[in-house]
Each structure stands twice: as structure tokens, then as C-alpha cells.
Amino acid sequence: MYRASDRVDNAEWVDRIDDARESLDLDDEAFTTATDLFLSAVPDEERSKPAAAAASLYAAALITGQERAQATVADAMDVSRLSVQKRWKPILDDAGFSPPTW
């Protein structure tokens, strides 16, 4: 869980998640889930936040049944596909979800 101040401190990243969500045509549930995932495990280092935000959005799309390709999410968040690929499973694990085994 996160504190309300975490949302304020990371408003820029929440806004970027929302912008990417809109460009990917994901619904509000995906945005809320992505925001919760991101804010529950915000990296300390500023340079890690873009990848964590993108991976959170990708994971949220999976959770809400609105799957998008890793590369598509990465492009919408302006990070590399590899950044999303490396981070989405640990985000799901930390949130108590089991990543798909496809």
C-alpha cells in the first residue's frame, strides 16, 4: 500500500501513465490498477521510474483483460521494450498476482 503523499510526490508519473493509457485506449480500471501498482513500489531512483511506470501499465492491462504488446506499452511510455519485459513480472509478484506462464 502507499501513502497519499506518494501520489503527490509522483504526480508526474501518474500523469504519464494516464496519458499512455489514453493513447493505448485502455479504460479507467487499467489506469487505476497501473497507478496502484506503480505507487505501491515506486523506485527510489528517479531514473528507474519511467520503466517501473511502463511495466505497471503493462501489468495492469494484463490484470484487467486489456492486453497490449510490451513494445506498444513501451512506446507509449517512451521506454525500451526490454525495460517493460524485465520489470512486469516482479510487479505482479509483489502485488500478489501470479504472472501468466504462456
The first five atom37 places (N, CA, C, CB, O) and aatype in JSON, in Angstrom:
{
  "aatype": [12, 18, 1, 0, 15, 3, 1, 19, 3, 2, 0, 6, 17, 19, 3, 1, 9, 3, 3, 0, 1, 6, 15, 10, 3, 10, 3, 3, 6, 0, 13, 16, 16, 0, 16, 3, 10, 13, 10, 15, 0, 19, 14, 3, 6, 6, 1, 15, 11, 14, 0, 0, 0, 0, 0, 15, 10, 18, 0, 0, 0, 10, 9, 16, 7, 5, 6, 1, 0, 5, 0, 16, 19, 0, 3, 0, 12, 3, 19, 15, 1, 10, 15, 19, 5, 11, 1, 17, 11, 14, 9, 10, 3, 3, 0, 7, 13, 15, 14, 14, 16, 17],
  "atom_mask": [
    [1, 1, 1, 1, 1],
    [1, 1, 1, 1, 1],
    [1, 1, 1, 1, 1],
    [1, 1, 1, 1, 1],
    [1, 1, 1, 1, 1],
    [1, 1, 1, 1, 1],
    [1, 1, 1, 1, 1],
    [1, 1, 1, 1, 1],
    [1, 1, 1, 1, 1],
    [1, 1, 1, 1, 1],
    [1, 1, 1, 1, 1],
    [1, 1, 1, 1, 1],
    [1, 1, 1, 1, 1],
    [1, 1, 1, 1, 1],
    [1, 1, 1, 1, 1],
    [1, 1, 1, 1, 1],
    [1, 1, 1, 1, 1],
    [1, 1, 1, 1, 1],
    [1, 1, 1, 1, 1],
    [1, 1, 1, 1, 1],
    [1, 1, 1, 1, 1],
    [1, 1, 1, 1, 1],
    [1, 1, 1, 1, 1],
    [1, 1, 1, 1, 1],
    [1, 1, 1, 1, 1],
    [1, 1, 1, 1, 1],
    [1, 1, 1, 1, 1],
    [1, 1, 1, 1, 1],
    [1, 1, 1, 1, 1],
    [1, 1, 1, 1, 1],
    [1, 1, 1, 1, 1],
    [1, 1, 1, 1, 1],
    [1, 1, 1, 1, 1],
    [1, 1, 1, 1, 1],
    [1, 1, 1, 1, 1],
    [1, 1, 1, 1, 1],
    [1, 1, 1, 1, 1],
    [1, 1, 1, 1, 1],
    [1, 1, 1, 1, 1],
    [1, 1, 1, 1, 1],
    [1, 1, 1, 1, 1],
    [1, 1, 1, 1, 1],
    [1, 1, 1, 1, 1],
    [1, 1, 1, 1, 1],
    [1, 1, 1, 1, 1],
    [1, 1, 1, 1, 1],
    [1, 1, 1, 1, 1],
    [1, 1, 1, 1, 1],
    [1, 1, 1, 1, 1],
    [1, 1, 1, 1, 1],
    [1, 1, 1, 1, 1],
    [1, 1, 1, 1, 1],
    [1, 1, 1, 1, 1],
    [1, 1, 1, 1, 1],
    [1, 1, 1, 1, 1],
    [1, 1, 1, 1, 1],
    [1, 1, 1, 1, 1],
    [1, 1, 1, 1, 1],
    [1, 1, 1, 1, 1],
    [1, 1, 1, 1, 1],
    [1, 1, 1, 1, 1],
    [1, 1, 1, 1, 1],
    [1, 1, 1, 1, 1],
    [1, 1, 1, 1, 1],
    [1, 1, 1, 0, 1],
    [1, 1, 1, 1, 1],
    [1, 1, 1, 1, 1],
    [1, 1, 1, 1, 1],
    [1, 1, 1, 1, 1],
    [1, 1, 1, 1, 1],
    [1, 1, 1, 1, 1],
    [1, 1, 1, 1, 1],
    [1, 1, 1, 1, 1],
    [1, 1, 1, 1, 1],
    [1, 1, 1, 1, 1],
    [1, 1, 1, 1, 1],
    [1, 1, 1, 1, 1],
    [1, 1, 1, 1, 1],
    [1, 1, 1, 1, 1],
    [1, 1, 1, 1, 1],
    [1, 1, 1, 1, 1],
    [1, 1, 1, 1, 1],
    [1, 1, 1, 1, 1],
    [1, 1, 1, 1, 1],
    [1, 1, 1, 1, 1],
    [1, 1, 1, 1, 1],
    [1, 1, 1, 1, 1],
    [1, 1, 1, 1, 1],
    [1, 1, 1, 1, 1],
    [1, 1, 1, 1, 1],
    [1, 1, 1, 1, 1],
    [1, 1, 1, 1, 1],
    [1, 1, 1, 1, 1],
    [1, 1, 1, 1, 1],
    [1, 1, 1, 1, 1],
    [1, 1, 1, 0, 1],
    [1, 1, 1, 1, 1],
    [1, 1, 1, 1, 1],
    [1, 1, 1, 1, 1],
    [1, 1, 1, 1, 1],
    [1, 1, 1, 1, 1],
    [1, 1, 1, 1, 1]
  ],
  "atom_positions": [
    [[0.84, -1.18, 0.0], [0.0, 0.0, 0.0], [0.89, 1.24, 0.0], [-0.96, 0.0, 1.22], [2.06, 1.18, 0.36]],
    [[0.33, 2.33, -0.4], [1.09, 3.57, -0.47], [0.36, 4.68, 0.28], [1.32, 3.98, -1.94], [-0.83, 4.57, 0.61]],
    [[1.1, 5.73, 0.55], [0.55, 6.89, 1.24], [0.03, 7.91, 0.22], [1.62, 7.55, 2.16], [0.45, 7.91, -0.94]],
    [[-0.88, 8.75, 0.66], [-1.41, 9.8, -0.22], [-0.28, 10.71, -0.71], [-2.47, 10.64, 0.52], [-0.32, 11.2, -1.84]],
    [[0.73, 10.93, 0.13], [1.84, 11.79, -0.28], [2.64, 11.16, -1.41], [2.76, 12.06, 0.92], [3.28, 11.87, -2.19]],
    [[2.62, 9.82, -1.53], [3.31, 9.16, -2.64], [2.68, 9.58, -3.97], [3.26, 7.62, -2.48], [3.38, 9.8, -4.96]],
    [[1.37, 9.69, -3.97], [0.68, 10.12, -5.2], [1.05, 11.56, -5.56], [-0.85, 9.99, -5.04], [1.27, 11.87, -6.73]],
    [[1.13, 12.41, -4.57], [1.5, 13.81, -4.8], [2.95, 13.89, -5.27], [1.3, 14.66, -3.53], [3.26, 14.6, -6.23]],
    [[3.84, 13.16, -4.6], [5.26, 13.19, -4.94], [5.53, 12.64, -6.34], [6.06, 12.39, -3.92], [6.52, 13.01, -6.98]],
    [[4.66, 11.78, -6.82], [4.87, 11.14, -8.12], [3.78, 11.52, -9.13], [4.9, 9.63, -7.96], [3.47, 10.75, -10.03]],
    [[3.22, 12.7, -8.97], [2.13, 13.16, -9.84], [2.54, 13.16, -11.31], [1.68, 14.57, -9.43], [1.73, 12.86, -12.19]],
    [[3.78, 13.5, -11.58], [4.28, 13.5, -12.97], [4.14, 12.11, -13.59], [5.75, 13.96, -13.02], [3.73, 11.98, -14.74]],
    [[4.48, 11.09, -12.83], [4.44, 9.71, -13.35], [3.01, 9.21, -13.46], [5.26, 8.77, -12.46], [2.68, 8.46, -14.38]],
    [[2.16, 9.6, -12.54], [0.74, 9.24, -12.62], [0.13, 9.87, -13.87], [-0.03, 9.68, -11.35], [-0.65, 9.23, -14.57]],
    [[0.49, 11.12, -14.14], [0.01, 11.79, -15.35], [0.51, 11.1, -16.61], [0.44, 13.25, -15.35], [-0.23, 10.96, -17.59]],
    [[1.77, 10.66, -16.6], [2.31, 9.97, -17.78], [1.63, 8.63, -17.98], [3.84, 9.77, -17.63], [1.38, 8.23, -19.12]],
    [[1.33, 7.94, -16.9], [0.58, 6.68, -17.01], [-0.79, 6.95, -17.62], [0.43, 5.99, -15.62], [-1.24, 6.21, -18.5]],
    [[-1.44, 8.0, -17.17], [-2.77, 8.34, -17.7], [-2.7, 8.71, -19.18], [-3.37, 9.5, -16.91], [-3.55, 8.28, -19.96]],
    [[-1.7, 9.49, -19.57], [-1.55, 9.85, -20.98], [-1.34, 8.61, -21.85], [-0.38, 10.83, -21.16], [-1.93, 8.47, -22.91]],
    [[-0.48, 7.71, -21.37], [-0.21, 6.48, -22.12], [-1.45, 5.61, -22.18], [0.97, 5.7, -21.49], [-1.75, 5.0, -23.2]],
    [[-2.17, 5.55, -21.07], [-3.41, 4.76, -21.03], [-4.38, 5.24, -22.08], [-4.05, 4.84, -19.64], [-5.01, 4.44, -22.77]],
    [[-4.51, 6.55, -22.2], [-5.42, 7.11, -23.21], [-4.94, 6.78, -24.62], [-5.53, 8.63, -23.04], [-5.75, 6.42, -25.48]],
    [[-3.64, 6.89, -24.87], [-3.14, 6.6, -26.22], [-3.26, 5.12, -26.56], [-1.68, 7.04, -26.34], [-3.34, 4.76, -27.74]],
    [[-3.28, 4.26, -25.54], [-3.43, 2.82, -25.75], [-4.89, 2.38, -25.73], [-2.64, 2.05, -24.7], [-5.19, 1.2, -25.91]],
    [[-5.79, 3.33, -25.52], [-7.22, 3.06, -25.46], [-7.56, 2.03, -24.36], [-7.71, 2.56, -26.82], [-8.33, 1.1, -24.58]],
    [[-6.96, 2.23, -23.19], [-7.27, 1.41, -22.02], [-8.29, 2.16, -21.16], [-5.98, 1.06, -21.21], [-8.33, 3.39, -21.19]],
    [[-9.09, 1.43, -20.41], [-10.13, 2.1, -19.62], [-9.62, 2.59, -18.27], [-11.29, 1.16, -19.41], [-8.45, 2.43, -17.93]],
    [[-10.52, 3.2, -17.51], [-10.16, 3.77, -16.21], [-9.69, 2.71, -15.22], [-11.34, 4.53, -15.64], [-8.85, 2.98, -14.37]],
    [[-10.24, 1.52, -15.32], [-9.82, 0.44, -14.42], [-8.34, 0.12, -14.62], [-10.68, -0.82, -14.66], [-7.62, -0.11, -13.65]],
    [[-7.9, 0.1, -15.86], [-6.48, -0.14, -16.14], [-5.62, 0.98, -15.56], [-6.24, -0.28, -17.65], [-4.55, 0.72, -15.02]],
    [[-6.08, 2.22, -15.69], [-5.34, 3.35, -15.14], [-5.24, 3.25, -13.62], [-6.01, 4.68, -15.53], [-4.16, 3.42, -13.05]],
    [[-6.35, 2.97, -12.97], [-6.36, 2.86, -11.51], [-5.45, 1.73, -11.05], [-7.79, 2.63, -11.0], [-4.69, 1.89, -10.09]],
    [[-5.52, 0.6, -11.73], [-4.68, -0.55, -11.37], [-3.22, -0.23, -11.6], [-5.09, -1.78, -12.19], [-2.38, -0.54, -10.75]],
    [[-2.89, 0.38, -12.72], [-1.5, 0.74, -13.02], [-0.96, 1.73, -11.99], [-1.38, 1.34, -14.43], [0.17, 1.61, -11.54]],
    [[-1.77, 2.69, -11.64], [-1.36, 3.68, -10.64], [-1.11, 3.02, -9.3], [-2.42, 4.78, -10.5], [-0.11, 3.3, -8.64]],
    [[-2.01, 2.14, -8.89], [-1.84, 1.43, -7.62], [-0.57, 0.58, -7.63], [-3.05, 0.54, -7.33], [0.19, 0.57, -6.66]],
    [[-0.34, -0.13, -8.72], [0.87, -0.96, -8.83], [2.12, -0.11, -8.75], [0.86, -1.77, -10.14], [3.06, -0.44, -8.03]],
    [[2.14, 0.98, -9.49], [3.3, 1.86, -9.51], [3.57, 2.48, -8.15], [3.12, 2.95, -10.55], [4.69, 2.44, -7.64]],
    [[2.53, 3.06, -7.55], [2.72, 3.76, -6.28], [3.01, 2.81, -5.12], [1.49, 4.58, -5.96], [3.56, 3.23, -4.1]],
    [[2.65, 1.56, -5.26], [2.93, 0.59, -4.21], [4.39, 0.18, -4.18], [2.06, -0.64, -4.39], [4.87, -0.38, -3.18]],
    [[5.1, 0.44, -5.25], [6.51, 0.04, -5.32], [7.33, 1.05, -6.11], [6.65, -1.36, -5.95], [8.1, 0.67, -6.98]],
    [[7.17, 2.32, -5.81], [7.9, 3.37, -6.52], [9.4, 3.2, -6.26], [7.43, 4.8, -6.07], [9.82, 3.12, -5.11]],
    [[10.19, 3.13, -7.33], [11.64, 3.03, -7.13], [12.19, 4.31, -6.5], [12.34, 2.76, -8.46], [11.66, 5.4, -6.7]],
    [[13.26, 4.16, -5.73], [13.89, 5.32, -5.1], [14.6, 6.2, -6.13], [14.89, 4.86, -4.04], [14.59, 7.43, -6.03]],
    [[15.21, 5.56, -7.1], [15.98, 6.31, -8.1], [15.07, 6.86, -9.19], [17.07, 5.43, -8.73], [14.24, 6.15, -9.75]],
    [[15.23, 8.13, -9.46], [14.41, 8.81, -10.46], [14.53, 8.14, -11.83], [14.81, 10.29, -10.56], [13.55, 8.05, -12.58]],
    [[15.73, 7.68, -12.16], [15.94, 7.09, -13.5], [15.23, 5.75, -13.67], [17.42, 6.91, -13.76], [15.08, 5.29, -14.8]],
    [[14.8, 5.13, -12.59], [14.09, 3.85, -12.66], [12.58, 4.03, -12.79], [14.4, 3.02, -11.44], [11.87, 3.07, -13.12]],
    [[12.09, 5.21, -12.55], [10.64, 5.44, -12.54], [9.97, 5.26, -13.89], [10.37, 6.81, -12.04], [8.87, 4.7, -13.94]],
    [[10.56, 5.71, -15.0], [9.88, 5.5, -16.29], [9.63, 4.03, -16.59], [10.69, 6.11, -17.41], [8.53, 3.66, -17.02]],
    [[10.61, 3.19, -16.36], [10.45, 1.76, -16.63], [9.44, 1.13, -15.68], [11.8, 1.04, -16.52], [8.65, 0.28, -16.09]],
    [[9.47, 1.53, -14.42], [8.51, 0.99, -13.45], [7.09, 1.41, -13.8], [8.87, 1.46, -12.03], [6.16, 0.61, -13.67]],
    [[6.92, 2.64, -14.24], [5.59, 3.11, -14.63], [5.09, 2.34, -15.86], [5.62, 4.63, -14.93], [3.92, 1.94, -15.91]],
    [[5.95, 2.14, -16.83], [5.57, 1.4, -18.03], [5.23, -0.05, -17.71], [6.69, 1.46, -19.07], [4.24, -0.58, -18.2]],
    [[6.04, -0.68, -16.89], [5.78, -2.08, -16.51], [4.49, -2.19, -15.71], [6.96, -2.65, -15.7], [3.76, -3.17, -15.84]],
    [[4.21, -1.19, -14.88], [2.96, -1.18, -14.12], [1.76, -1.08, -15.05], [2.96, -0.01, -13.11], [0.74, -1.73, -14.83]],
    [[1.88, -0.26, -16.08], [0.79, -0.12, -17.04], [0.59, -1.42, -17.82], [1.07, 1.05, -18.0], [-0.54, -1.85, -18.05]],
    [[1.68, -2.04, -18.23], [1.59, -3.32, -18.95], [0.93, -4.37, -18.06], [3.0, -3.79, -19.39], [0.04, -5.09, -18.5]],
    [[1.37, -4.46, -16.8], [0.8, -5.44, -15.87], [-0.68, -5.15, -15.63], [1.58, -5.42, -14.52], [-1.49, -6.08, -15.57]],
    [[-1.04, -3.89, -15.5], [-2.44, -3.52, -15.28], [-3.31, -3.92, -16.47], [-2.56, -2.01, -15.03], [-4.44, -4.37, -16.3]],
    [[-2.77, -3.76, -17.67], [-3.52, -4.17, -18.86], [-3.78, -5.67, -18.84], [-2.75, -3.78, -20.14], [-4.86, -6.12, -19.22]],
    [[-2.8, -6.44, -18.39], [-3.0, -7.89, -18.26], [-4.05, -8.21, -17.21], [-1.68, -8.58, -17.91], [-4.94, -9.02, -17.45]],
    [[-3.94, -7.58, -16.06], [-4.85, -7.84, -14.95], [-6.29, -7.54, -15.34], [-4.45, -7.01, -13.72], [-7.21, -8.28, -14.98]],
    [[-6.49, -6.46, -16.08], [-7.85, -6.03, -16.43], [-8.36, -6.66, -17.73], [-7.9, -4.53, -16.55], [-9.45, -6.33, -18.19]],
    [[-7.57, -7.56, -18.31], [-8.01, -8.24, -19.52], [-7.96, -7.38, -20.77], [0.0, 0.0, 0.0], [-8.7, -7.62, -21.72]],
    [[-7.09, -6.38, -20.77], [-6.96, -5.47, -21.9], [-5.54, -5.52, -22.46], [-7.32, -4.02, -21.49], [-4.91, -4.49, -22.68]],
    [[-5.06, -6.71, -22.7], [-3.66, -6.92, -23.06], [-3.22, -6.03, -24.21], [-3.43, -8.37, -23.41], [-3.94, -5.82, -25.19]],
    [[-2.01, -5.54, -24.06], [-1.33, -4.79, -25.11], [0.08, -5.36, -25.21], [-1.31, -3.23, -24.82], [0.6, -5.9, -24.24]],
    [[0.69, -5.25, -26.36], [2.06, -5.75, -26.55], [3.03, -4.92, -25.72], [2.45, -5.71, -28.05], [2.84, -3.72, -25.52]],
    [[4.07, -5.58, -25.23], [5.09, -4.89, -24.45], [5.67, -3.72, -25.24], [6.22, -5.86, -24.05], [5.86, -2.63, -24.68]],
    [[5.94, -3.92, -26.5], [6.53, -2.87, -27.32], [5.58, -1.68, -27.46], [6.89, -3.41, -28.71], [6.02, -0.53, -27.47]],
    [[4.29, -1.94, -27.56], [3.3, -0.88, -27.69], [3.24, -0.05, -26.41], [1.92, -1.47, -28.01], [3.19, 1.18, -26.46]],
    [[3.22, -0.72, -25.27], [3.21, -0.01, -23.98], [4.52, 0.76, -23.81], [3.0, -1.01, -22.8], [4.51, 1.92, -23.38]],
    [[5.63, 0.13, -24.14], [6.93, 0.79, -24.02], [6.97, 2.06, -24.87], [8.07, -0.17, -24.43], [7.45, 3.1, -24.42]],
    [[6.48, 1.98, -26.1], [6.46, 3.16, -26.97], [5.59, 4.26, -26.39], [5.95, 2.78, -28.37], [5.96, 5.44, -26.43]],
    [[4.44, 3.9, -25.84], [3.53, 4.89, -25.26], [4.15, 5.57, -24.04], [2.21, 4.23, -24.87], [3.85, 6.73, -23.75]],
    [[5.02, 4.85, -23.34], [5.66, 5.41, -22.14], [7.07, 5.91, -22.43], [5.71, 4.36, -21.04], [7.75, 6.4, -21.53]],
    [[7.52, 5.79, -23.68], [8.83, 6.26, -24.11], [9.98, 5.59, -23.36], [8.92, 7.76, -23.92], [10.92, 6.24, -22.89]],
    [[9.89, 4.26, -23.26], [10.96, 3.44, -22.69], [11.22, 2.28, -23.64], [10.6, 2.93, -21.24], [10.48, 2.11, -24.62]],
    [[12.24, 1.5, -23.38], [12.52, 0.35, -24.23], [11.62, -0.83, -23.86], [14.0, -0.05, -24.12], [11.17, -0.94, -22.72]],
    [[11.37, -1.69, -24.82], [10.58, -2.89, -24.57], [11.26, -3.75, -23.51], [10.38, -3.69, -25.87], [10.59, -4.37, -22.69]],
    [[12.58, -3.79, -23.54], [13.32, -4.58, -22.56], [13.07, -4.09, -21.14], [14.82, -4.54, -22.88], [13.04, -4.89, -20.2]],
    [[12.9, -2.8, -20.97], [12.59, -2.25, -19.64], [11.28, -2.81, -19.11], [12.51, -0.71, -19.7], [11.18, -3.17, -17.93]],
    [[10.29, -2.89, -19.98], [9.0, -3.46, -19.57], [9.15, -4.95, -19.32], [7.91, -3.2, -20.66], [8.66, -5.48, -18.32]],
    [[9.83, -5.63, -20.23], [10.0, -7.08, -20.13], [10.67, -7.49, -18.82], [10.82, -7.6, -21.32], [10.28, -8.49, -18.21]],
    [[11.65, -6.74, -18.37], [12.39, -7.08, -17.15], [11.6, -6.82, -15.87], [13.68, -6.31, -17.1], [11.86, -7.45, -14.85]],
    [[10.64, -5.91, -15.92], [10.03, -5.44, -14.67], [8.59, -5.88, -14.41], [10.06, -3.98, -14.66], [8.15, -5.82, -13.26]],
    [[7.85, -6.31, -15.42], [6.43, -6.53, -15.19], [6.14, -7.73, -14.3], [5.73, -6.72, -16.5], [5.21, -7.67, -13.49]],
    [[6.9, -8.81, -14.41], [6.63, -9.98, -13.57], [6.88, -9.71, -12.09], [7.48, -11.15, -14.02], [6.05, -10.08, -11.26]],
    [[8.0, -9.07, -11.72], [8.18, -8.75, -10.3], [7.09, -7.83, -9.76], [9.53, -8.1, -10.09], [6.71, -7.93, -8.59]],
    [[6.58, -6.94, -10.59], [5.5, -6.05, -10.15], [4.25, -6.88, -9.83], [5.18, -4.98, -11.23], [3.6, -6.66, -8.81]],
    [[3.93, -7.82, -10.7], [2.78, -8.69, -10.44], [3.0, -9.53, -9.19], [2.51, -9.61, -11.65], [2.11, -9.64, -8.35]],
    [[4.18, -10.11, -9.06], [4.5, -10.91, -7.87], [4.35, -10.1, -6.59], [5.93, -11.48, -7.97], [3.74, -10.55, -5.63]],
    [[4.91, -8.9, -6.58], [4.84, -8.04, -5.4], [3.41, -7.67, -5.03], [5.65, -6.77, -5.63], [3.09, -7.45, -3.86]],
    [[2.54, -7.61, -6.04], [1.14, -7.27, -5.8], [0.3, -8.49, -5.44], [0.56, -6.59, -7.03], [-0.89, -8.37, -5.17]],
    [[0.92, -9.67, -5.45], [0.19, -10.88, -5.07], [-0.47, -11.62, -6.22], [0.0, 0.0, 0.0], [-1.3, -12.49, -6.0]],
    [[-0.11, -11.28, -7.45], [-0.64, -11.95, -8.63], [0.37, -12.97, -9.15], [-1.0, -10.92, -9.73], [1.57, -12.82, -8.93]],
    [[-0.12, -13.99, -9.82], [0.76, -14.95, -10.46], [0.88, -14.58, -11.94], [0.22, -16.41, -10.29], [-0.13, -14.53, -12.64]],
    [[2.09, -14.32, -12.41], [2.25, -13.98, -13.83], [1.82, -15.15, -14.71], [3.72, -13.6, -14.14], [1.98, -16.31, -14.33]],
    [[1.27, -14.86, -15.87], [0.9, -15.94, -16.81], [2.13, -16.75, -17.2], [0.22, -15.35, -18.08], [3.25, -16.25, -17.16]],
    [[1.91, -17.97, -17.57], [3.04, -18.85, -17.93], [3.08, -19.16, -19.41], [2.95, -20.15, -17.16], [3.65, -20.18, -19.81]],
    [[2.49, -18.31, -20.25], [2.48, -18.62, -21.65], [3.82, -18.72, -22.19], [1.74, -17.64, -22.4], [3.98, -18.98, -23.38]]
  ]
}
